Amino acid sequence: MEAKKIKDTRVIQTDQVLINDLNNYHTLFGGVLMKKMDACAVLSARRHSRVKECVTASTDGVNFLEPIRVSDSVCIESFVCYTGKKSMEIFCKVIAENLETGSRRIAATAFFTFVPLDDNKRPMQVPSVIPESEEESFLFETGKEREKIRKLKREQNKELVSKLTLKKPWD
C-alpha cells in the first residue's frame, strides 16, 4: 500500500456562528464545535482511506482555547497526521476569525482516531502518511507517543467498564 502525502488529506470547512449555536455565555457551544470537527475529520479519514465508511474510534486531546463568538467565523482544518495499521489519527485545528476586525486566533485543537470499514464492517488497512511541512512533521513525529497513550487509556477504560453496573439506580 503506497504512502500518501498528508496535504492530500486536508479538509477545510468555514462556517459562521449562528445564534442557535450559542450557549448562555453567548459563545459557541463546545458540543456544536465538536460535531463540526468530527464532520470535518471524517472527510479527511475517508479521503485518505478511500472507503465509504469510517467510524470514530476516539476523540482525545480536545482543547477549547479561546471562546468563539457570534461575530466570528469558524474555520476547521483537518488532516491525517499519523496512521497505525488499521487506524488514522486526524488533527483538527479551529481558527476563529473576527469578521469585523479580521483578527484570527486558534480557538481549539483536537485529535480524532478513525477506523475505515470494508463492506463487511471489518477494519481495513490504511496507507501511511508523508509529512512535508514543519507542522505536519511535528504532528507525525509525536504521533507514536499519542498512540501509546490512547492504548493505555483504552486498557484503563476496559477496567473501568468492568466495574460499572447496569442496575437501575432506583432498584
DSSP file with accessible surface (Angstrom, degrees, kcal/mol):
  #  RESIDUE AA STRUCTURE BP1 BP2  ACC     N-H-->O    O-->H-N    N-H-->O    O-->H-N    TCO  KAPPA ALPHA  PHI   PSI    X-CA   Y-CA   Z-CA
    1    1 A M              0   0  151      0, 0.0   127,-0.3     0, 0.0     2,-0.3   0.000 360.0 360.0 360.0 125.5    0.0    0.0    0.0
    2    2 A E        -     0   0  170    125,-0.1     0, 0.0     1,-0.1     0, 0.0  -0.532 360.0-117.2 -80.8 134.8    1.5    3.3   -1.1
    3    3 A A        -     0   0   31     -2,-0.3     2,-0.3   124,-0.1   126,-0.2  -0.277  28.3-144.7 -65.1 153.2    2.0    6.1    1.4
    4    4 A K  E     -a  129   0A  62    124,-2.4   126,-2.2     2,-0.0     2,-0.2  -0.917  18.9-104.3-122.6 149.5    0.1    9.4    0.8
    5    5 A K  E >   -a  130   0A  81     -2,-0.3     3,-1.2   124,-0.2     4,-0.3  -0.479  24.7-131.3 -70.4 139.3    1.1   13.0    1.4
    6    6 A I  G >  S+     0   0    0    124,-2.3     3,-2.6     1,-0.3     4,-0.4   0.894 105.1  63.6 -57.2 -41.1   -0.6   14.5    4.4
    7    7 A K  G >  S+     0   0  104    123,-0.4     3,-1.1     1,-0.3    -1,-0.3   0.790  92.6  64.3 -59.6 -23.6   -1.6   17.6    2.4
    8    8 A D  G <  S+     0   0   91     -3,-1.2    -1,-0.3     1,-0.2    -2,-0.2   0.592 101.1  51.0 -75.8  -8.4   -3.8   15.3    0.2
    9    9 A T  G <  S+     0   0    1     -3,-2.6    -1,-0.2    -4,-0.3    -2,-0.2   0.421  82.8 124.6-102.9  -1.1   -6.0   14.5    3.2
   10   10 A R    <   -     0   0   49     -3,-1.1     2,-0.4    -4,-0.4    69,-0.2  -0.382  35.8-177.3 -69.7 132.7   -6.5   18.2    4.2
   11   11 A V  E     -B   78   0B  12     67,-2.5    67,-2.6    -2,-0.1     2,-0.5  -0.995   6.0-166.5-128.3 135.5  -10.1   19.4    4.5
   12   12 A I  E     +B   77   0B  99     -2,-0.4     2,-0.4    65,-0.2    65,-0.2  -0.992   7.0 179.0-126.6 124.0  -11.1   23.0    5.3
   13   13 A Q  E     -B   76   0B  67     63,-2.6    63,-3.3    -2,-0.5     2,-0.4  -0.995   5.2-170.1-125.6 126.8  -14.6   24.0    6.3
   14   14 A T  E     +B   75   0B  90     -2,-0.4     2,-0.3    61,-0.2    61,-0.2  -0.946  13.3 164.4-118.5 137.8  -15.5   27.5    7.2
   15   15 A D  E     -B   74   0B  77     59,-2.3    59,-3.3    -2,-0.4     2,-0.2  -0.949  32.9-114.1-144.5 161.1  -18.8   28.4    8.7
   16   16 A Q  E     -B   73   0B 117     -2,-0.3     2,-0.5    57,-0.2    57,-0.2  -0.639  33.6-110.8 -94.8 158.5  -20.5   31.4   10.5
   17   17 A V        -     0   0    7     55,-1.2     2,-0.3    53,-0.3     5,-0.0  -0.800  35.5-156.4 -89.9 126.2  -21.6   31.2   14.1
   18   18 A L    >   -     0   0   83     -2,-0.5     3,-1.9     1,-0.1     4,-0.2  -0.731  26.3-115.8-104.3 154.7  -25.4   31.3   14.4
   19   19 A I  G >  S+     0   0  121     -2,-0.3     3,-1.8     1,-0.3    -1,-0.1   0.873 114.6  58.7 -54.4 -40.9  -27.5   32.4   17.3
   20   20 A N  G 3  S+     0   0  151      1,-0.3    -1,-0.3    -3,-0.0    -3,-0.0   0.653  99.9  59.1 -65.9 -15.9  -28.9   28.9   17.8
   21   21 A D  G <  S+     0   0   33     -3,-1.9     8,-2.7     2,-0.0    -1,-0.3   0.395  87.8 101.3 -91.2   0.4  -25.3   27.6   18.3
   22   22 A L  B <   -G   28   0C  24     -3,-1.8     6,-0.2     6,-0.2     2,-0.1  -0.614  60.0-144.3 -92.9 148.2  -24.6   29.8   21.3
   23   23 A N    >   -     0   0   30      4,-2.9     3,-2.0    -2,-0.2    -1,-0.1  -0.241  46.4 -80.1 -91.2-171.9  -24.6   28.9   25.0
   24   24 A N  T 3  S+     0   0  123      1,-0.3    -2,-0.0     2,-0.1    -1,-0.0   0.585 130.7  59.9 -71.7  -6.2  -25.8   31.1   27.8
   25   25 A Y  T 3  S-     0   0  173      2,-0.2    -1,-0.3     3,-0.0     3,-0.1   0.292 116.8-114.1 -96.8   4.8  -22.4   32.9   27.7
   26   26 A H  S <  S+     0   0  136     -3,-2.0    44,-0.5     1,-0.3     2,-0.3   0.818  80.9 115.1  64.0  33.0  -23.0   33.9   24.1
   27   27 A T  B    S-H   69   0D  22     42,-0.2    -4,-2.9    43,-0.1    -1,-0.3  -0.878  79.0 -77.6-124.3 162.8  -20.2   31.7   22.9
   28   28 A L  B     -G   22   0C  14     40,-2.8    -6,-0.2    -2,-0.3    40,-0.2  -0.346  51.9-109.8 -61.9 130.2  -20.3   28.7   20.6
   29   29 A F     >  -     0   0   99     -8,-2.7     4,-2.1     1,-0.1     5,-0.2  -0.372  19.2-134.1 -56.6 135.4  -21.4   25.5   22.4
   30   30 A G  H  > S+     0   0   27      1,-0.2     4,-2.6     2,-0.2     5,-0.2   0.892 106.2  54.1 -59.6 -39.2  -18.4   23.1   22.8
   31   31 A G  H  > S+     0   0   51      2,-0.2     4,-2.1     1,-0.2    -1,-0.2   0.874 106.2  51.5 -65.7 -36.1  -20.6   20.2   21.7
   32   32 A V  H  > S+     0   0   38      2,-0.2     4,-2.1     1,-0.2    -1,-0.2   0.934 111.4  47.9 -64.9 -43.4  -21.6   22.1   18.5
   33   33 A L  H  X S+     0   0    6     -4,-2.1     4,-2.7     1,-0.2    -2,-0.2   0.921 109.8  52.3 -64.1 -41.9  -17.9   22.7   17.7
   34   34 A M  H  X S+     0   0   69     -4,-2.6     4,-2.7     1,-0.2    -1,-0.2   0.894 108.1  51.7 -62.1 -38.4  -17.1   19.0   18.4
   35   35 A K  H  X S+     0   0  163     -4,-2.1     4,-2.3     2,-0.2    -1,-0.2   0.928 110.8  47.6 -62.4 -43.9  -19.8   17.9   16.0
   36   36 A K  H  X S+     0   0   39     -4,-2.1     4,-1.8     2,-0.2    -2,-0.2   0.904 112.7  49.5 -63.4 -40.1  -18.4   20.3   13.3
   37   37 A M  H  X S+     0   0    0     -4,-2.7     4,-3.0     2,-0.2    -2,-0.2   0.921 110.5  49.3 -65.8 -43.5  -14.8   19.0   14.0
   38   38 A D  H  X S+     0   0   53     -4,-2.7     4,-2.3     1,-0.2    -2,-0.2   0.911 110.0  52.0 -62.8 -40.3  -15.9   15.3   13.8
   39   39 A A  H  X S+     0   0   46     -4,-2.3     4,-0.9     1,-0.2    -1,-0.2   0.875 113.6  43.6 -64.9 -36.9  -17.7   16.0   10.5
   40   40 A C  H  X S+     0   0    0     -4,-1.8     4,-1.5    -5,-0.2     3,-0.4   0.927 112.4  52.8 -72.4 -44.3  -14.6   17.6    9.0
   41   41 A A  H  X S+     0   0    0     -4,-3.0     4,-2.5     1,-0.2    -2,-0.2   0.872 102.9  57.1 -62.0 -38.5  -12.3   14.9   10.4
   42   42 A V  H  X S+     0   0   35     -4,-2.3     4,-2.8     1,-0.2    -1,-0.2   0.871 103.5  54.8 -64.7 -31.5  -14.3   12.0    8.8
   43   43 A L  H  X S+     0   0   71     -4,-0.9     4,-2.5    -3,-0.4    -1,-0.2   0.913 108.3  48.3 -67.2 -38.9  -13.8   13.6    5.4
   44   44 A S  H  X S+     0   0    0     -4,-1.5     4,-2.1     2,-0.2    -2,-0.2   0.922 112.5  49.4 -63.2 -42.6  -10.1   13.6    5.9
   45   45 A A  H  X S+     0   0    0     -4,-2.5     4,-2.7     1,-0.2     5,-0.2   0.924 114.1  44.2 -62.9 -44.7  -10.2   10.0    7.0
   46   46 A R  H  X S+     0   0  103     -4,-2.8     4,-2.6     1,-0.2     5,-0.4   0.880 110.9  54.5 -69.3 -36.5  -12.3    9.0    4.0
   47   47 A R  H  < S+     0   0  100     -4,-2.5    -1,-0.2    -5,-0.2    -2,-0.2   0.894 114.0  42.6 -62.6 -38.0  -10.1   11.0    1.6
   48   48 A H  H  < S+     0   0    0     -4,-2.1    -2,-0.2    -5,-0.2    -1,-0.2   0.924 124.6  32.7 -74.5 -44.9   -7.1    9.1    2.9
   49   49 A S  H  < S-     0   0   18     -4,-2.7    -2,-0.2    -5,-0.2    -3,-0.2   0.662  92.4-141.4 -89.6 -17.9   -8.6    5.6    3.0
   50   50 A R     <  +     0   0  176     -4,-2.6     2,-0.3    -5,-0.2    -3,-0.1   0.924  53.7 132.5  55.3  50.9  -10.9    6.0    0.0
   51   51 A V        -     0   0   19     -5,-0.4    -1,-0.2    -6,-0.1     3,-0.1  -0.847  65.9-122.9-124.9 164.9  -13.7    4.0    1.6
   52   52 A K  S    S+     0   0  166     -2,-0.3     2,-0.4    65,-0.2    66,-0.1   0.824  94.6  38.0 -71.1 -36.0  -17.5    4.5    2.1
   53   53 A E  E     +C  117   0B  68     64,-0.6    64,-2.8    -7,-0.1     2,-0.4  -0.973  53.7 168.2-132.6 128.2  -17.4    4.2    5.8
   54   54 A C  E     -C  116   0B  14     -2,-0.4     2,-0.4    62,-0.2    -8,-0.1  -0.997  20.5-152.5-129.7 136.7  -15.1    5.4    8.6
   55   55 A V  E     -C  115   0B  55     60,-2.5    60,-2.3    -2,-0.4     2,-0.6  -0.858  21.8-113.3-112.0 147.4  -16.1    5.3   12.2
   56   56 A T  E     +C  114   0B  55     -2,-0.4    58,-0.3    58,-0.2     3,-0.1  -0.651  32.0 177.5 -75.7 119.4  -14.8    7.5   15.0
   57   57 A A  E     -     0   0B  63     56,-3.6     2,-0.3    -2,-0.6    57,-0.2   0.783  64.8  -7.7 -93.1 -33.9  -12.8    5.3   17.4
   58   58 A S  E     -C  113   0B  33     55,-1.5    55,-2.8     2,-0.1     2,-0.4  -0.988  47.4-152.3-159.5 155.5  -11.8    8.0   19.8
   59   59 A T  E     +C  112   0B  57     -2,-0.3     2,-0.3    53,-0.2    53,-0.2  -0.995  35.8 155.9-126.7 118.5  -11.7   11.7   20.4
   60   60 A D  E     +C  111   0B  25     51,-3.2    51,-2.6    -2,-0.4     3,-0.1  -0.963  45.7  35.5-143.8 162.9   -8.9   12.9   22.5
   61   61 A G  E     +     0   0B  34     -2,-0.3     2,-0.6     1,-0.2    -1,-0.1   0.801  66.3 169.4  67.2  28.9   -6.9   16.0   23.2
   62   62 A V  E     -     0   0B  39     48,-0.2     2,-0.5    -3,-0.1    48,-0.2  -0.643   9.0-177.5 -74.9 120.0   -9.9   18.3   22.7
   63   63 A N  E     -C  109   0B  80     46,-3.0    46,-1.7    -2,-0.6     2,-0.8  -0.975  20.9-158.3-125.6 117.5   -8.7   21.7   23.9
   64   64 A F  E     +C  108   0B 111     -2,-0.5    44,-0.2    44,-0.2    43,-0.1  -0.855  24.4 165.8 -92.0 107.5  -11.0   24.7   23.9
   65   65 A L        +     0   0   92     42,-2.6    43,-0.2    -2,-0.8    -1,-0.2   0.814  57.9  16.0 -97.0 -37.8   -8.5   27.5   23.9
   66   66 A E  S    S-     0   0   96     41,-1.9    -1,-0.3    39,-0.1    39,-0.0  -0.997  80.7-106.6-139.2 143.3  -10.5   30.6   23.0
   67   67 A P        -     0   0   52      0, 0.0     2,-0.5     0, 0.0    29,-0.1  -0.358  27.5-140.6 -67.9 150.6  -14.2   31.4   23.0
   68   68 A I        -     0   0    7    -40,-0.2   -40,-2.8     4,-0.0     2,-0.2  -0.969  22.1-163.4-115.5 124.9  -15.9   31.7   19.7
   69   69 A R  B >   -H   27   0D 119     -2,-0.5     3,-2.3   -42,-0.2   -52,-0.2  -0.568  35.3-101.8-108.7 170.1  -18.5   34.5   19.4
   70   70 A V  T 3  S+     0   0   71    -44,-0.5   -53,-0.3     1,-0.3   -43,-0.1   0.753 119.9  60.9 -64.0 -22.5  -21.3   35.3   17.0
   71   71 A S  T 3  S+     0   0   35    -55,-0.1    28,-2.3     2,-0.0    29,-0.4   0.476  96.7  85.2 -82.0   0.0  -19.1   37.9   15.4
   72   72 A D  E <   - D   0  98B   3     -3,-2.3   -55,-1.2    26,-0.2     2,-0.3  -0.661  68.0-140.5-101.4 155.6  -16.6   35.2   14.4
   73   73 A S  E     -BD  16  97B  11     24,-2.4    24,-2.0    -2,-0.2     2,-0.5  -0.771  21.4-136.8-100.3 158.5  -16.3   32.8   11.6
   74   74 A V  E     -BD  15  96B   3    -59,-3.3   -59,-2.3    -2,-0.3     2,-0.6  -0.972  17.2-171.8-120.4 118.0  -15.2   29.3   12.4
   75   75 A C  E     -BD  14  95B  17     20,-2.9    20,-3.1    -2,-0.5     2,-0.5  -0.949   4.6-166.7-112.5 116.8  -12.6   27.6   10.1
   76   76 A I  E     -BD  13  94B   4    -63,-3.3   -63,-2.6    -2,-0.6     2,-0.5  -0.914   2.6-171.1-106.1 126.1  -11.9   24.0   10.8
   77   77 A E  E     +BD  12  93B  28     16,-2.8    16,-2.7    -2,-0.5     2,-0.3  -0.970   9.5 176.5-116.3 126.5   -8.9   22.4    9.2
   78   78 A S  E     +BD  11  92B   0    -67,-2.6   -67,-2.5    -2,-0.5     2,-0.3  -0.961   6.5 159.1-130.8 151.4   -8.4   18.7    9.5
   79   79 A F  E     - D   0  91B   0     12,-1.5    12,-2.7    -2,-0.3     2,-0.5  -0.961  46.8 -97.4-163.1 153.2   -5.8   16.2    8.1
   80   80 A V  E     + D   0  90B   0    -74,-0.3    10,-0.3    -2,-0.3   -71,-0.2  -0.642  41.5 171.4 -72.4 123.0   -4.5   12.7    8.7
   81   81 A C  E     +     0   0B   0      8,-2.6     2,-0.3    -2,-0.5    62,-0.2   0.602  61.6  11.7-110.8 -15.0   -1.3   13.3   10.7
   82   82 A Y  E     - D   0  89B  29      7,-1.3     7,-3.4    61,-0.1     2,-0.4  -0.978  63.0-156.4-160.2 148.1   -0.4    9.7   11.8
   83   83 A T  E     - D   0  88B  17     -2,-0.3     5,-0.2     5,-0.2     2,-0.2  -0.972   4.9-165.6-132.3 148.1   -1.5    6.2   10.9
   84   84 A G        -     0   0   16      3,-2.7    42,-0.3    -2,-0.4     5,-0.0  -0.274  54.4 -79.7-101.5-160.0   -1.5    2.8   12.5
   85   85 A K  S    S+     0   0  151      1,-0.2    41,-2.2    -2,-0.2     3,-0.0   0.932 125.3   5.9 -71.3 -43.7   -2.1   -0.4   10.7
   86   86 A K  S    S+     0   0  101     39,-0.2     2,-0.3    29,-0.0    38,-0.2   0.054 123.0  66.5-130.0  24.4   -5.9    0.0   10.6
   87   87 A S        -     0   0   32     28,-0.2    -3,-2.7    39,-0.1     2,-0.4  -0.976  58.4-148.8-144.9 159.5   -6.5    3.4   12.1
   88   88 A M  E     -DE  83 114B   0     26,-2.5    26,-2.6    -2,-0.3     2,-0.6  -0.992   9.7-144.5-130.3 135.4   -5.8    7.0   11.3
   89   89 A E  E     -DE  82 113B   3     -7,-3.4    -8,-2.6    -2,-0.4    -7,-1.3  -0.886  19.7-163.1 -97.7 125.3   -5.2    9.9   13.6
   90   90 A I  E     -DE  80 112B   0     22,-3.6    22,-2.7    -2,-0.6     2,-0.4  -0.931   5.9-149.0-112.5 129.7   -6.7   13.1   12.4
   91   91 A F  E     -DE  79 111B  17    -12,-2.7   -12,-1.5    -2,-0.5     2,-0.5  -0.823  10.3-162.7 -96.7 134.4   -5.7   16.5   13.7
   92   92 A C  E     -DE  78 110B   0     18,-2.9    18,-1.9    -2,-0.4     2,-0.4  -0.984   5.6-172.5-118.7 131.1   -8.2   19.3   13.8
   93   93 A K  E     -DE  77 109B  26    -16,-2.7   -16,-2.8    -2,-0.5     2,-0.5  -0.987   9.1-156.7-120.5 128.1   -7.3   22.9   14.2
   94   94 A V  E     -DE  76 108B   0     14,-2.9    13,-2.7    -2,-0.4    14,-1.3  -0.933   6.8-169.5-110.1 123.0  -10.0   25.5   14.7
   95   95 A I  E     -DE  75 106B  20    -20,-3.1   -20,-2.9    -2,-0.5     2,-0.4  -0.956   6.1-158.1-113.3 122.6   -9.3   29.1   13.8
   96   96 A A  E     -DE  74 105B   0      9,-2.6     9,-2.2    -2,-0.5     2,-0.5  -0.841   8.4-165.2 -96.4 137.0  -11.8   31.8   14.8
   97   97 A E  E     -DE  73 104B  56    -24,-2.0   -24,-2.4    -2,-0.4     2,-0.7  -0.988  20.6-133.4-125.9 124.6  -11.8   35.0   12.8
   98   98 A N  E  >  -D   72   0B  32      5,-2.7     4,-3.0    -2,-0.5   -26,-0.2  -0.659  18.0-155.3 -71.9 114.8  -13.5   38.2   14.0
   99   99 A L  T  4 S+     0   0  101    -28,-2.3    -1,-0.2    -2,-0.7   -27,-0.1   0.695  88.4  51.7 -71.9 -16.0  -15.3   39.2   10.8
  100  100 A E  T  4 S+     0   0  164    -29,-0.4    -1,-0.2     1,-0.1   -28,-0.1   0.863 125.3  21.6 -86.3 -37.4  -15.3   42.8   11.8
  101  101 A T  T  4 S-     0   0   99      2,-0.1    -2,-0.2    -3,-0.0     3,-0.1   0.663  93.6-129.1-104.2 -21.3  -11.6   43.3   12.6
  102  102 A G     <  +     0   0   37     -4,-3.0     2,-0.2     1,-0.3    -3,-0.1   0.435  55.1 148.2  84.1   0.0  -10.0   40.4   10.6
  103  103 A S        -     0   0   64     -5,-0.2    -5,-2.7    -6,-0.1     2,-0.3  -0.478  30.5-158.4 -72.7 139.3   -8.1   39.2   13.7
  104  104 A R  E     + E   0  97B 140     -7,-0.2     2,-0.3    -2,-0.2    -7,-0.2  -0.898  14.4 173.2-120.0 148.0   -7.6   35.4   13.8
  105  105 A R  E     - E   0  96B  55     -9,-2.2    -9,-2.6    -2,-0.3     2,-0.7  -0.990  40.0-107.1-150.9 149.6   -6.8   33.1   16.7
  106  106 A I  E     + E   0  95B  83     -2,-0.3   -11,-0.2   -11,-0.2     3,-0.1  -0.718  38.3 176.9 -77.8 117.4   -6.5   29.4   17.3
  107  107 A A  E     -     0   0B   1    -13,-2.7   -42,-2.6    -2,-0.7   -41,-1.9   0.721  57.5  -4.4 -97.2 -26.3   -9.7   28.6   19.2
  108  108 A A  E     -CE  64  94B   0    -14,-1.3   -14,-2.9   -44,-0.2     2,-0.3  -0.988  51.3-163.1-162.5 157.7   -9.5   24.8   19.6
  109  109 A T  E     +CE  63  93B  26    -46,-1.7   -46,-3.0    -2,-0.3     2,-0.3  -0.965  15.8 168.8-140.4 156.8   -7.5   21.7   18.7
  110  110 A A  E     - E   0  92B   0    -18,-1.9   -18,-2.9    -2,-0.3     2,-0.4  -0.981  26.5-136.9-162.4 157.8   -8.3   18.0   18.8
  111  111 A F  E     -CE  60  91B  26    -51,-2.6   -51,-3.2    -2,-0.3     2,-0.4  -0.988  21.2-171.9-119.2 131.2   -7.2   14.6   17.7
  112  112 A F  E     -CE  59  90B   3    -22,-2.7   -22,-3.6    -2,-0.4     2,-0.5  -0.935  12.2-148.5-117.8 144.8   -9.6   12.1   16.4
  113  113 A T  E     -CE  58  89B   9    -55,-2.8   -56,-3.6    -2,-0.4   -55,-1.5  -0.968  18.8-173.9-114.0 127.4   -9.0    8.4   15.6
  114  114 A F  E     -CE  56  88B   1    -26,-2.6   -26,-2.5    -2,-0.5   -58,-0.2  -0.917  13.6-155.3-120.5 148.9  -10.9    6.8   12.8
  115  115 A V  E     -C   55   0B  24    -60,-2.3   -60,-2.5    -2,-0.3     2,-0.3  -0.990  17.2-136.5-121.5 125.2  -11.1    3.3   11.5
  116  116 A P  E     -C   54   0B   1      0, 0.0     8,-2.1     0, 0.0     2,-0.4  -0.609  20.4-150.4 -81.1 142.3  -12.1    2.6    7.9
  117  117 A L  E     -CF  53 123B  23    -64,-2.8   -64,-0.6    -2,-0.3   -65,-0.2  -0.914   2.3-140.7-115.9 142.7  -14.5   -0.3    7.4
  118  118 A D    >   -     0   0   51      4,-2.6     3,-2.2    -2,-0.4     6,-0.0  -0.160  48.1 -80.1 -83.4-173.8  -14.9   -2.6    4.4
  119  119 A D  T 3  S+     0   0  136      1,-0.3    -1,-0.1     2,-0.1    -2,-0.0   0.724 133.4  53.4 -63.8 -20.7  -18.3   -3.8    3.1
  120  120 A N  T 3  S-     0   0  130      2,-0.1    -1,-0.3     3,-0.0    -2,-0.0   0.191 120.1-109.0 -96.5  13.4  -18.5   -6.4    5.9
  121  121 A K  S <  S+     0   0  123     -3,-2.2    -2,-0.1     1,-0.2     3,-0.0   0.766  74.6 139.2  64.8  29.1  -17.9   -3.7    8.6
  122  122 A R        -     0   0  162      1,-0.1    -4,-2.6     0, 0.0    -1,-0.2  -0.828  61.3 -99.1-103.0 141.8  -14.4   -5.0    9.3
  123  123 A P  B     -F  117   0B  52      0, 0.0     2,-0.3     0, 0.0    -6,-0.2  -0.277  40.8-150.3 -59.4 142.3  -11.5   -2.7    9.9
  124  124 A M        -     0   0   60     -8,-2.1     2,-0.1   -38,-0.2   -75,-0.0  -0.831  19.0-101.0-114.6 155.6   -9.2   -2.2    6.8
  125  125 A Q        -     0   0  106     -2,-0.3   -39,-0.2   -10,-0.1   -40,-0.1  -0.400  38.1-150.7 -71.1 147.7   -5.6   -1.5    6.5
  126  126 A V        -     0   0    8    -41,-2.2   -39,-0.1   -42,-0.3   -77,-0.1  -0.903  16.0-109.1-121.1 151.6   -4.6    2.1    5.7
  127  127 A P        -     0   0    9      0, 0.0  -124,-0.1     0, 0.0  -125,-0.1  -0.398  37.4-112.6 -70.8 155.5   -1.7    3.7    3.9
  128  128 A S        -     0   0   59   -127,-0.3  -124,-2.4    -2,-0.1     2,-0.3  -0.258  32.4-117.0 -77.8 174.8    0.9    5.5    5.9
  129  129 A V  E     -a    4   0A   6   -126,-0.2  -124,-0.2   -46,-0.1   -46,-0.1  -0.849   8.7-144.0-119.2 155.0    1.4    9.3    5.5
  130  130 A I  E     -a    5   0A  74   -126,-2.2  -124,-2.3    -2,-0.3  -123,-0.4  -0.960  17.6-150.1-117.9 111.3    4.2   11.5    4.3
  131  131 A P        +     0   0   32      0, 0.0     3,-0.1     0, 0.0   -50,-0.0  -0.541  22.6 167.2 -78.9 148.8    4.6   14.8    6.2
  132  132 A E        +     0   0   93     -2,-0.2     2,-0.1     1,-0.0  -127,-0.0   0.653  53.0  62.1-126.0 -45.4    6.0   17.8    4.3
  133  133 A S  S  > S-     0   0   47      1,-0.1     4,-2.7     4,-0.0     5,-0.2  -0.309  87.0-109.4 -82.3 170.1    5.6   21.0    6.3
  134  134 A E  H  > S+     0   0  178      2,-0.2     4,-2.4     1,-0.2     5,-0.2   0.915 120.7  50.0 -63.3 -43.0    7.0   21.7    9.8
  135  135 A E  H  > S+     0   0   71      2,-0.2     4,-2.2     1,-0.2     5,-0.2   0.939 112.5  46.6 -61.2 -48.3    3.5   21.5   11.3
  136  136 A E  H  > S+     0   0    5      1,-0.2     4,-2.6     2,-0.2    -2,-0.2   0.914 112.0  50.9 -61.0 -43.4    2.9   18.1    9.6
  137  137 A S  H  X S+     0   0   33     -4,-2.7     4,-2.9     2,-0.2     5,-0.2   0.913 109.6  50.0 -63.5 -42.5    6.3   16.8   10.6
  138  138 A F  H  X S+     0   0  130     -4,-2.4     4,-1.7     1,-0.2    -1,-0.2   0.941 113.6  45.1 -61.1 -47.9    5.9   17.7   14.3
  139  139 A L  H  < S+     0   0   11     -4,-2.2     4,-0.4     1,-0.2    -2,-0.2   0.897 115.0  48.6 -65.1 -38.4    2.4   16.0   14.5
  140  140 A F  H >< S+     0   0   67     -4,-2.6     3,-1.2    -5,-0.2     4,-0.5   0.941 111.1  49.4 -65.3 -47.7    3.7   12.9   12.6
  141  141 A E  H 3< S+     0   0  141     -4,-2.9     3,-0.3     1,-0.3     4,-0.3   0.788 114.3  44.9 -65.4 -28.0    6.8   12.6   14.8
  142  142 A T  T 3X S+     0   0   42     -4,-1.7     4,-1.5    -5,-0.2    -1,-0.3   0.455  90.3  90.6 -94.5   0.3    4.8   12.9   18.0
  143  143 A G  H <> S+     0   0    0     -3,-1.2     4,-2.4    -4,-0.4     5,-0.2   0.853  78.0  58.5 -65.3 -38.4    2.0   10.5   16.8
  144  144 A K  H  > S+     0   0  112     -4,-0.5     4,-2.1    -3,-0.3    -1,-0.2   0.907 106.1  49.4 -60.9 -41.2    3.6    7.3   18.2
  145  145 A E  H  > S+     0   0  108     -4,-0.3     4,-2.1     2,-0.2    -1,-0.2   0.912 110.6  49.6 -65.6 -42.0    3.6    8.7   21.7
  146  146 A R  H  X S+     0   0   39     -4,-1.5     4,-2.6     1,-0.2    -2,-0.2   0.893 108.5  54.4 -63.9 -36.2   -0.1    9.7   21.4
  147  147 A E  H  X S+     0   0   49     -4,-2.4     4,-2.3     2,-0.2    -2,-0.2   0.925 107.7  49.4 -62.7 -42.5   -0.9    6.2   20.1
  148  148 A K  H  X S+     0   0  122     -4,-2.1     4,-2.3     2,-0.2    -1,-0.2   0.914 111.0  49.8 -61.7 -43.2    0.8    4.7   23.2
  149  149 A I  H  X S+     0   0   74     -4,-2.1     4,-2.7     2,-0.2    -2,-0.2   0.917 109.8  50.8 -64.0 -42.0   -1.3    7.0   25.5
  150  150 A R  H  X S+     0   0   20     -4,-2.6     4,-2.4     2,-0.2    -2,-0.2   0.912 109.5  51.0 -62.4 -40.5   -4.5    6.0   23.7
  151  151 A K  H  X S+     0   0  129     -4,-2.3     4,-2.0     2,-0.2    -1,-0.2   0.931 111.1  47.8 -63.1 -44.3   -3.7    2.3   24.1
  152  152 A L  H  X S+     0   0  102     -4,-2.3     4,-2.5     1,-0.2    -2,-0.2   0.931 111.5  50.4 -62.1 -44.0   -3.1    2.8   27.8
  153  153 A K  H  X S+     0   0  111     -4,-2.7     4,-2.5     1,-0.2    -1,-0.2   0.873 107.6  54.2 -62.9 -37.3   -6.4    4.8   28.1
  154  154 A R  H  X S+     0   0  131     -4,-2.4     4,-2.2     2,-0.2    -1,-0.2   0.919 109.7  47.3 -61.1 -43.9   -8.3    2.0   26.3
  155  155 A E  H  X S+     0   0   98     -4,-2.0     4,-1.9     2,-0.2    -2,-0.2   0.920 112.6  48.8 -64.2 -42.8   -6.9   -0.5   28.8
  156  156 A Q  H  X S+     0   0  108     -4,-2.5     4,-2.4     1,-0.2    -2,-0.2   0.891 110.7  51.4 -63.6 -39.0   -7.9    1.8   31.7
  157  157 A N  H  X S+     0   0   90     -4,-2.5     4,-3.0     2,-0.2     5,-0.2   0.881 105.7  54.9 -67.6 -37.5  -11.4    2.2   30.3
  158  158 A K  H  X S+     0   0  133     -4,-2.2     4,-2.0     2,-0.2    -1,-0.2   0.922 110.1  47.2 -59.3 -43.2  -11.8   -1.5   29.9
  159  159 A E  H  X S+     0   0  125     -4,-1.9     4,-0.8     2,-0.2    -2,-0.2   0.928 112.2  49.8 -64.1 -44.3  -11.1   -1.9   33.6
  160  160 A L  H >X S+     0   0   93     -4,-2.4     3,-1.4     1,-0.2     4,-0.5   0.954 110.7  48.8 -58.3 -49.4  -13.4    1.0   34.5
  161  161 A V  H >< S+     0   0   81     -4,-3.0     3,-1.3     1,-0.3    -1,-0.2   0.872 104.3  60.2 -62.3 -34.9  -16.3   -0.5   32.4
  162  162 A S  H 3< S+     0   0   82     -4,-2.0    -1,-0.3     1,-0.3    -2,-0.2   0.738 106.1  48.8 -65.8 -19.5  -15.7   -3.9   34.1
  163  163 A K  H << S+     0   0  157     -3,-1.4    -1,-0.3    -4,-0.8    -2,-0.2   0.494  92.6  99.4 -96.4  -6.2  -16.5   -2.3   37.4
  164  164 A L    <<  -     0   0  110     -3,-1.3     2,-0.3    -4,-0.5    -3,-0.0  -0.501  63.7-137.8 -84.8 153.4  -19.7   -0.5   36.3
  165  165 A T        -     0   0   91     -2,-0.2    -2,-0.1     2,-0.1    -1,-0.0  -0.768  12.8-154.6-108.6 154.4  -23.2   -1.8   37.0
  166  166 A L        +     0   0  177     -2,-0.3    -1,-0.1     2,-0.1    -2,-0.0   0.346  58.3 122.8-102.9   1.2  -26.2   -1.9   34.7
  167  167 A K  S    S-     0   0  164      1,-0.1    -2,-0.1     2,-0.1     0, 0.0  -0.344  72.6-108.0 -63.4 144.2  -28.6   -1.9   37.7
  168  168 A K    >   -     0   0  116      1,-0.1     3,-1.9     2,-0.0    -1,-0.1  -0.540  24.0-128.6 -71.1 135.8  -31.1    0.9   37.8
  169  169 A P  T 3  S+     0   0  119      0, 0.0    -1,-0.1     0, 0.0    -2,-0.1   0.775 106.8  55.2 -60.7 -23.6  -30.2    3.4   40.5
  170  170 A W  T 3         0   0  197      0, 0.0    -2,-0.0     0, 0.0    -3,-0.0   0.534 360.0 360.0 -89.4  -4.1  -33.7    3.3   41.9
  171  171 A D    <         0   0  146     -3,-1.9    -4,-0.0     0, 0.0     0, 0.0  -0.551 360.0 360.0 -85.2 360.0  -33.6   -0.5   42.4
